[in-house]
Amino acid sequence: MLPSRASVVVAGGGPAGYMAAIAAAEAGATGLLILEATPEPLHKVRISGGGRCNVTHACWDPRALVGHYPRGGQALRGPFSRFATGDTVAWFAEHGLELVEEADGRLFPRSNRSSSVVDTLRRAARMAGVLSVEGQALQAAETLEGGGFRLRLRGGGQLHADRLVLATGSHPSGLRIAEALGHGRVPPVPSLFTLALEPHPLASLAGVVADPVVLELEPPSAAVVAVEGRRRGERHRQRGPLLITHWGFSGPATLRLSAFAARDLRQWGYRAQLRIDWTGGLDPAELEARFRAVRLEQARRQLGTARPWASLGRRLWLHLLEACEVDGGQRWADLGRNQQRDLMTALRDSRYAIKGRGPFGEEFVTAGGIPLGEVNLATMESRRQEGLFLAGEILDVDGVTGGFNFQHCWSSGWLAGQALAGS
Ligand SMILES: Cc1cc2nc3c(=O)[nH]c(=O)nc-3n(C[C@H](O)[C@H](O)[C@H](O)COP(=O)(O)OP(=O)(O)OC[C@H]3O[C@@H](n4cnc5c(N)ncnc54)[C@H](O)[C@@H]3O)c2cc1C
């Protein structure tokens, strides 16, 4: 049953909305109502992390944490200094859910099931006295003289709220309502995607992981540099594991690159030049020293069977030999000066033409939303409209893959909740 008035209406039953409502109620606020458009709140939590929900990441220092947010960045220092990853772990523990860290720093529920996270949030909301109404979408919000909002719902219902939290994620309805209340919007673009190659010279290596590599992304041509005003030579750079797929490149380094370069890639029509340093960033002198050492120590062995270093994938090495027209049956002792130069160039500076986006990774987020400058980041209250609060992905904040997107939801939701209880 939908009440005709509520002290606080939270539009959007996602992680940010739930955290805002629970935190407010637990800190003493009453009359909280979550309005969720679909029949299933917390849907993205349920499908996240391949059904396991990567709740947050073991990056405990707010100064380091902000480096994982292509949009948000340093502006999040304040919010994270009040509620960061350690607080998330403690919060879930206090609410009966233990989070477990994996080797790469991602934190998952001990059950390895996202339903545990959904159940924890729903139970906490119920116990704190938060009312949740599903299948009710907020369509419009008008301010009332003397404060508060008249809310119109899709399907004709209405109610009054003293304060309103917009936690509608990247859904256009929330952004439209915020705009009507005086907010601007940074246009949305996709983030966290893989990169497609055409032609794909490495197609036969699909499934190979190279770790670490250095990736550098540049515009497809100098003309684009001139149009979009980036300084010539300025590049997006990432270091980490790369997965070669049958369409191009995936893996953590690629996803991170796509996130930090999301806006540029959109502007370039998802065409770009990708430079791969398969050595992971060795300088030319170090690489030359390695070649010298293998030539001495493995002089009689064939190039195809002895790689310049052990962790360089065998299939990748054979591919590079072939691309440089060097016979894998040749002995290291017979490697010519020009052949060595070509191989070193291929290892440090292979170039590939990116011709589009590949499929999304496990996580998908949108860059863009309400500019952070329009929000008081201590309280998440709008600077444009008193009584309006904003939390989660509706803001122009997005993180790289690994639990950082949920972390921002927990942090911004918790801050909004504290402020709602205090005001
Ligand atoms: C497949 C997938 C996997 C992911 N995995 C991870 C992961 O493992 N770790 C991680 O950190 N991030 C992950 N993410 C990203 C993460 O899910 C989002 O960043 C996060 O859900 C954003 O939370 P939110 O509460 O801001 O918005 P949402 O989760 O989008 O919730 C918004 C809610 O508002 C509702 N709504 C929209 N408009 C209205 C309206 N007008 N009225 C009422 N209700 C409305 C929606 O139905 C929705 O339930 C994943 C995303 C996807 C798509």
The ligand as a MOL file (V3000), in Angstrom:
LIG
                    3D

  0  0  0     0  0            999 V3000
M  V30 BEGIN CTAB
M  V30 COUNTS 53 58 0 0 0
M  V30 BEGIN ATOM
M  V30 1 C 25.8900 -7.0500 -15.2230 0
M  V30 2 C 26.4700 -6.0690 -14.2300 0
M  V30 3 C 27.3590 -6.5100 -13.2850 0
M  V30 4 C 27.9260 -5.6290 -12.3790 0
M  V30 5 N 28.8020 -6.0790 -11.4490 0
M  V30 6 C 29.3470 -5.2310 -10.5610 0
M  V30 7 C 30.2040 -5.6850 -9.5300 0
M  V30 8 O 30.4220 -6.8980 -9.3740 0
M  V30 9 N 30.7670 -4.7650 -8.7000 0
M  V30 10 C 30.4990 -3.4200 -8.8220 0
M  V30 11 O 31.0390 -2.6280 -8.0550 0
M  V30 12 N 29.6510 -2.9640 -9.7470 0
M  V30 13 C 29.0550 -3.8270 -10.6040 0
M  V30 14 N 28.1920 -3.3610 -11.5470 0
M  V30 15 C 27.8420 -1.9260 -11.5430 0
M  V30 16 C 26.7750 -1.6980 -10.4400 0
M  V30 17 O 25.7510 -2.6570 -10.6070 0
M  V30 18 C 26.2020 -0.2950 -10.5150 0
M  V30 19 O 27.2420 0.6370 -10.4220 0
M  V30 20 C 25.2210 -0.0800 -9.3610 0
M  V30 21 O 24.1770 -1.0290 -9.4170 0
M  V30 22 C 24.6090 1.3150 -9.3730 0
M  V30 23 O 23.7500 1.3840 -8.2700 0
M  V30 24 P 22.5830 2.4670 -8.1640 0
M  V30 25 O 21.8410 2.1560 -6.9070 0
M  V30 26 O 23.1290 3.8110 -8.3460 0
M  V30 27 O 21.6770 2.1750 -9.4410 0
M  V30 28 P 20.9330 0.8240 -9.8820 0
M  V30 29 O 21.5650 -0.3920 -9.3390 0
M  V30 30 O 20.7660 0.9530 -11.3500 0
M  V30 31 O 19.5180 0.9610 -9.1690 0
M  V30 32 C 18.6130 1.9730 -9.5520 0
M  V30 33 C 17.2240 1.4450 -9.2880 0
M  V30 34 O 16.3050 2.5010 -9.5500 0
M  V30 35 C 15.1970 1.9950 -10.2350 0
M  V30 36 N 14.6050 3.1240 -10.9550 0
M  V30 37 C 15.0580 3.7490 -12.0670 0
M  V30 38 N 14.2590 4.7800 -12.3650 0
M  V30 39 C 13.2990 4.8140 -11.4300 0
M  V30 40 C 12.1800 5.6640 -11.1960 0
M  V30 41 N 11.8970 6.7000 -12.0060 0
M  V30 42 N 11.3930 5.4120 -10.1240 0
M  V30 43 C 11.6540 4.3780 -9.2920 0
M  V30 44 N 12.6850 3.5380 -9.4660 0
M  V30 45 C 13.5100 3.7720 -10.5160 0
M  V30 46 C 15.7590 0.9090 -11.1220 0
M  V30 47 O 14.7650 -0.0200 -11.5010 0
M  V30 48 C 16.8290 0.3060 -10.2150 0
M  V30 49 O 16.3200 -0.7410 -9.4380 0
M  V30 50 C 27.5900 -4.2430 -12.4390 0
M  V30 51 C 26.6870 -3.8040 -13.4020 0
M  V30 52 C 26.1120 -4.7010 -14.2810 0
M  V30 53 C 25.1160 -4.1950 -15.2960 0
M  V30 END ATOM
M  V30 BEGIN BOND
M  V30 1 1 1 2
M  V30 2 1 2 3
M  V30 3 2 2 52
M  V30 4 2 3 4
M  V30 5 1 4 5
M  V30 6 1 4 50
M  V30 7 2 5 6
M  V30 8 1 6 7
M  V30 9 1 6 13
M  V30 10 2 7 8
M  V30 11 1 7 9
M  V30 12 1 9 10
M  V30 13 2 10 11
M  V30 14 1 10 12
M  V30 15 2 12 13
M  V30 16 1 13 14
M  V30 17 1 14 15
M  V30 18 1 14 50
M  V30 19 1 15 16
M  V30 20 1 16 17
M  V30 21 1 16 18
M  V30 22 1 18 19
M  V30 23 1 18 20
M  V30 24 1 20 21
M  V30 25 1 20 22
M  V30 26 1 22 23
M  V30 27 1 23 24
M  V30 28 2 24 25
M  V30 29 1 24 26
M  V30 30 1 24 27
M  V30 31 1 27 28
M  V30 32 2 28 29
M  V30 33 1 28 30
M  V30 34 1 28 31
M  V30 35 1 31 32
M  V30 36 1 32 33
M  V30 37 1 33 34
M  V30 38 1 33 48
M  V30 39 1 34 35
M  V30 40 1 35 36
M  V30 41 1 35 46
M  V30 42 1 36 37
M  V30 43 1 36 45
M  V30 44 2 37 38
M  V30 45 1 38 39
M  V30 46 1 39 40
M  V30 47 2 39 45
M  V30 48 1 40 41
M  V30 49 2 40 42
M  V30 50 1 42 43
M  V30 51 2 43 44
M  V30 52 1 44 45
M  V30 53 1 46 47
M  V30 54 1 46 48
M  V30 55 1 48 49
M  V30 56 2 50 51
M  V30 57 1 51 52
M  V30 58 1 52 53
M  V30 END BOND
M  V30 END CTAB
M  END
